[in-house]
């Protein structure tokens, strides 16, 4: 069963895909996945996020869908976690 957004299926409403590269050290701020309504791009990215004892710099790619052509990543909020940067990936 599909969710409805103003009489349209959610899948039809969220038509634009956005990818971002996140570079971090230490523990990944998993709450940001909910805050930015995104998910790991692939299983490799999910594994990196789930690995708690990582040393050094790590990189994951995230995916989110939106109604608009421009992404709305909350870059400043990601940076507030310290050693975390996020860069939208142009396609």
C-alpha positions as CSV (number, residue, x, y, z in Angstrom):
1,X,0.0,0.0,0.0
2,X,1.4,3.4,-1.0
3,X,1.5,6.5,1.1
4,X,-0.5,9.5,-0.3
5,X,0.7,13.1,-0.4
6,X,-2.1,15.5,-1.4
7,X,-3.8,12.8,-3.5
8,X,-0.7,11.5,-5.2
9,X,1.5,8.5,-4.4
10,X,4.6,9.4,-2.4
11,X,6.7,7.8,-5.1
12,X,5.3,10.3,-7.7
13,X,5.8,13.3,-5.3
14,X,9.5,12.6,-4.5
15,X,10.9,12.5,-8.0
16,X,14.5,13.9,-7.6
17,X,17.4,11.9,-6.2
18,X,20.3,13.6,-4.4
19,X,23.6,12.1,-3.4
20,X,26.1,13.5,-0.9
21,X,29.5,12.5,0.2
22,X,30.1,12.5,4.0
23,X,33.6,12.4,5.4
24,X,33.9,11.8,9.1
25,X,36.1,10.5,12.0
26,X,34.9,8.5,15.0
27,X,31.3,7.6,15.4
28,X,28.9,8.5,12.5
29,X,26.0,10.8,13.7
30,X,23.2,8.4,12.8
31,X,20.5,10.8,14.0
32,X,21.4,12.9,10.9
33,X,19.9,10.2,8.7
34,X,16.5,10.9,10.2
35,X,17.0,14.6,10.3
36,X,18.0,14.9,6.6
37,X,15.6,12.1,5.6
38,X,18.3,10.1,3.9
39,X,19.8,6.7,3.8
40,X,23.1,5.0,2.9
41,X,23.5,4.8,-0.9
42,X,24.5,1.1,-0.8
43,X,25.4,-1.8,1.5
44,X,29.0,-0.8,1.7
45,X,28.0,2.7,3.0
46,X,25.7,1.1,5.6
47,X,28.6,-1.1,6.8
48,X,30.9,1.9,7.2
49,X,28.2,3.7,9.3
50,X,27.7,0.6,11.5
51,X,31.4,0.1,12.2
52,X,31.9,1.9,15.5
53,X,35.6,1.3,16.0
54,X,36.9,2.9,12.8
55,X,40.1,4.8,13.1
56,X,41.0,7.7,10.8
57,X,38.9,9.4,8.2
58,X,36.0,7.5,6.6
59,X,33.7,8.3,3.7
60,X,30.1,7.3,3.0
61,X,27.6,8.2,0.3
62,X,24.0,9.1,1.2
63,X,20.9,9.2,-0.9
64,X,17.7,11.2,-0.4
65,X,14.7,12.0,-2.5
66,X,12.9,15.3,-2.7
67,X,10.2,17.2,-4.5
68,X,12.6,19.8,-5.8
69,X,15.5,19.8,-8.2
70,X,17.8,21.3,-5.6
71,X,19.0,19.4,-2.6
72,X,18.4,20.7,0.9
73,X,21.2,19.0,2.9
74,X,21.6,20.6,6.3
75,X,25.4,21.3,5.8
76,X,25.8,23.4,8.9
77,X,24.1,20.9,11.2
78,X,26.4,18.1,9.8
79,X,29.4,20.3,10.6
80,X,28.2,20.9,14.1
81,X,29.2,17.3,15.0
82,X,32.9,18.3,14.7
83,X,34.9,16.1,12.4
84,X,32.1,15.7,9.8
85,X,31.8,17.3,6.4
86,X,29.1,16.8,3.7
87,X,29.3,17.7,0.1
88,X,26.5,17.3,-2.4
89,X,27.6,15.2,-5.4
90,X,26.8,16.6,-8.8
91,X,25.6,14.2,-11.4
